[in-house]
């Protein structure tokens, strides 16, 4: 866990400040503070109350997936996340767009809200793995956020994808979110097909809860 945090922090900081061309990029420091502050709080809570789930969450990334389609999806999603950092930092360096401080603060709020939504998913579903799989003894969860949408983890991540470029002071970074979105939807649909085949009761759950990601929309 500690090594994972350290590696992720190093990669994110390197990507941000190298692309920005300076460490005097206060938006980058504010973003890292909120991101890792929230990440650490959630991780500490899982360490205390659900270490099995924490272990599942630590086994993620393109190489952790067992199916080719998911490896491709996670590879491009991971590259997209790096681009969410690099493009805004380049924007800051080259002055492509000007974002008011109030909007940057709203971006930070969206990121914190996203982490809070994800924490609610963790509390409701101990089988929330970082890879698409079915664990022994796993059952369908249909309470809490799962009673509203079938994929609350993805729904909770959307504000983070939107908030990241705004918090980093970039409108152009929002284009990266547009590029990432098809891969997010691809992963979501592929996961549904997998769960319908391999998790008893999931097909009935699909019929009960209509919306996948956004109530009334999709």
C-alpha positions as CSV (number, residue, x, y, z in Angstrom):
1,X,0.0,0.0,0.0
2,X,2.8,2.4,1.0
3,X,4.8,1.6,-2.1
4,X,1.7,2.0,-4.3
5,X,1.0,5.4,-2.8
6,X,4.6,6.5,-3.3
7,X,4.8,5.3,-6.9
8,X,1.5,7.0,-7.8
9,X,2.5,10.2,-6.2
10,X,5.9,10.3,-8.0
11,X,4.3,9.6,-11.4
12,X,1.6,12.2,-10.9
13,X,3.9,14.9,-9.6
14,X,6.5,14.2,-12.3
15,X,3.8,14.4,-15.0
16,X,2.3,17.6,-13.7
17,X,5.4,19.6,-13.0
18,X,7.5,18.4,-16.0
19,X,4.7,19.4,-18.4
20,X,4.1,22.7,-16.5
21,X,7.9,23.4,-16.7
22,X,7.9,24.6,-13.1
23,X,7.1,23.6,-9.6
24,X,5.5,27.0,-9.1
25,X,2.2,25.6,-10.2
26,X,-0.1,26.1,-7.2
27,X,-3.0,24.4,-8.9
28,X,-0.9,21.3,-9.3
29,X,0.0,21.3,-5.6
30,X,-3.6,21.9,-4.5
31,X,-4.8,19.1,-6.8
32,X,-2.2,16.6,-5.3
33,X,-3.1,17.7,-1.8
34,X,-6.9,17.0,-2.3
35,X,-6.3,13.8,-4.4
36,X,-3.9,12.2,-2.0
37,X,-5.6,13.5,1.1
38,X,-8.9,11.9,0.1
39,X,-7.1,8.8,-1.1
40,X,-5.3,8.3,2.1
41,X,-8.4,8.8,4.2
42,X,-10.4,6.2,2.2
43,X,-7.4,3.8,2.3
44,X,-7.0,4.2,6.0
45,X,-10.7,3.5,6.5
46,X,-10.4,0.3,4.4
47,X,-7.3,-0.8,6.2
48,X,-9.2,-0.5,9.5
49,X,-12.5,-2.0,8.5
50,X,-12.2,-4.0,5.2
51,X,-8.7,-5.1,4.4
52,X,-9.9,-7.8,2.0
53,X,-11.5,-5.0,-0.1
54,X,-8.3,-3.0,0.1
55,X,-6.3,-5.9,-1.2
56,X,-8.7,-6.2,-4.1
57,X,-8.3,-2.5,-4.9
58,X,-4.6,-2.7,-4.9
59,X,-4.6,-5.4,-7.6
60,X,-5.5,-3.2,-10.5
61,X,-4.2,-1.9,-13.8
62,X,-4.0,-3.2,-17.3
63,X,-1.8,-6.2,-16.5
64,X,-4.1,-7.3,-13.6
65,X,-7.0,-7.9,-16.0
66,X,-7.4,-11.5,-17.3
67,X,-9.3,-10.7,-20.5
68,X,-7.8,-9.0,-23.6
69,X,-10.6,-6.5,-24.0
70,X,-10.3,-5.3,-20.5
71,X,-6.5,-5.0,-20.8
72,X,-7.0,-2.7,-23.8
73,X,-9.6,-0.7,-22.0
74,X,-7.5,-0.2,-18.9
75,X,-4.4,0.6,-20.9
76,X,-6.1,3.5,-22.7
77,X,-7.9,4.6,-19.6
78,X,-4.6,4.7,-17.7
79,X,-3.0,6.7,-20.5
80,X,-6.1,9.0,-20.5
81,X,-5.6,9.7,-16.8
82,X,-2.0,10.7,-17.4
83,X,-3.3,12.9,-20.2
84,X,-5.7,14.5,-17.8
85,X,-2.7,15.8,-15.9
86,X,-0.3,16.5,-18.8
87,X,-2.7,18.5,-21.0
88,X,-3.8,21.0,-18.3
89,X,-0.1,21.4,-17.2
90,X,0.9,22.2,-20.8
91,X,-2.1,24.5,-20.9
92,X,-0.7,26.3,-17.8
93,X,2.8,26.5,-19.4
94,X,1.7,27.8,-22.8
95,X,-1.3,29.8,-21.7
96,X,-4.0,28.2,-23.8
97,X,-6.9,29.1,-21.5
98,X,-7.6,31.2,-18.5
99,X,-9.7,29.6,-15.8
100,X,-11.0,31.7,-12.9
101,X,-9.9,30.8,-9.4
102,X,-13.5,30.1,-8.4
103,X,-13.8,27.4,-11.2
104,X,-10.5,25.9,-10.0
105,X,-11.9,25.6,-6.5
106,X,-15.1,24.0,-7.9
107,X,-12.9,21.5,-9.6
108,X,-11.3,20.6,-6.3
109,X,-14.8,20.3,-4.7
110,X,-15.8,17.9,-7.5
111,X,-12.8,15.7,-6.9
112,X,-13.5,15.6,-3.2
113,X,-17.2,14.8,-3.9
114,X,-16.1,12.0,-6.2
115,X,-13.9,10.4,-3.5
116,X,-16.9,10.6,-1.1
117,X,-19.2,8.9,-3.6
118,X,-16.7,6.2,-4.1
119,X,-16.3,5.7,-0.4
120,X,-20.1,5.1,-0.2
121,X,-19.7,2.4,-2.8
122,X,-17.0,0.7,-0.8
123,X,-19.1,0.7,2.3
124,X,-22.0,-0.9,0.4
125,X,-20.1,-3.5,-1.6
126,X,-17.1,-5.3,-0.2
127,X,-16.6,-7.1,-3.6
128,X,-15.7,-3.9,-5.4
129,X,-12.5,-5.1,-7.0
130,X,-10.2,-3.1,-9.3
131,X,-10.5,-5.9,-11.9
132,X,-13.6,-7.4,-13.4
133,X,-14.1,-10.7,-11.7
134,X,-16.5,-12.7,-9.5
135,X,-15.2,-13.7,-6.1
136,X,-16.3,-17.0,-4.3
137,X,-19.4,-16.2,-2.3
138,X,-20.1,-12.9,-4.1
139,X,-23.7,-11.8,-4.3
140,X,-25.5,-9.1,-6.1
141,X,-25.7,-5.8,-4.2
142,X,-28.8,-3.8,-4.9
143,X,-28.9,-1.4,-1.9
144,X,-27.5,2.1,-1.3
145,X,-26.2,3.7,-4.4
146,X,-26.7,0.4,-6.3
147,X,-30.5,0.9,-6.0
148,X,-30.1,4.1,-8.1
149,X,-27.7,3.1,-10.8
150,X,-26.0,-0.2,-11.7
151,X,-22.5,1.2,-11.8
152,X,-22.2,3.7,-8.9
153,X,-18.4,3.4,-8.9
154,X,-18.2,4.7,-12.5
155,X,-20.8,7.3,-11.7
156,X,-18.8,8.5,-8.7
157,X,-15.7,8.7,-10.8
158,X,-17.2,11.1,-13.4
159,X,-16.9,14.2,-11.2
160,X,-13.2,13.4,-10.8
161,X,-12.6,13.2,-14.5
162,X,-14.5,16.5,-15.0
163,X,-13.0,18.2,-11.9
164,X,-9.3,17.4,-12.6
165,X,-8.7,19.7,-15.6
166,X,-10.8,22.5,-14.0
167,X,-8.8,22.2,-10.7
168,X,-5.6,22.3,-12.7
169,X,-6.7,25.5,-14.5
170,X,-7.5,24.2,-18.0
171,X,-10.5,24.1,-20.2
172,X,-8.6,22.2,-22.9
173,X,-8.1,19.3,-20.5
174,X,-11.9,18.7,-20.8
175,X,-11.3,17.3,-24.3
176,X,-9.4,14.4,-22.6
177,X,-12.5,13.5,-20.7
178,X,-14.4,13.4,-24.0
179,X,-11.8,10.9,-25.3
180,X,-11.8,8.8,-22.1
181,X,-15.6,8.5,-22.0
182,X,-16.0,5.8,-24.8
183,X,-13.5,3.6,-23.0
184,X,-15.5,4.0,-19.7
185,X,-18.7,3.0,-21.4
186,X,-17.0,0.1,-23.1
187,X,-15.7,-1.2,-19.8
188,X,-19.1,-0.7,-18.2
189,X,-21.0,-2.6,-20.9
190,X,-18.4,-5.4,-21.0
191,X,-18.6,-5.7,-17.2
192,X,-22.4,-6.1,-17.4
193,X,-22.1,-8.9,-20.0
194,X,-19.5,-10.7,-17.8
195,X,-21.6,-10.3,-14.6
196,X,-24.8,-11.4,-16.3
197,X,-23.1,-14.7,-17.4
198,X,-21.2,-15.4,-14.2
199,X,-22.9,-13.8,-11.2
200,X,-26.2,-15.4,-10.2
201,X,-29.1,-12.9,-9.9
202,X,-27.3,-10.1,-11.8
203,X,-29.7,-10.4,-14.8
204,X,-32.7,-9.9,-12.5
205,X,-30.9,-6.9,-11.0
206,X,-30.5,-5.4,-14.4
207,X,-34.2,-5.6,-15.0
208,X,-35.0,-4.0,-11.6
209,X,-32.5,-1.1,-11.8
210,X,-32.9,0.5,-15.2
211,X,-30.2,3.1,-15.3
212,X,-26.5,2.2,-15.7
213,X,-24.7,5.5,-15.0
214,X,-26.9,8.6,-14.9
215,X,-30.6,8.3,-13.8
216,X,-32.9,9.4,-16.5
217,X,-30.1,9.5,-19.1
218,X,-28.1,6.3,-19.4
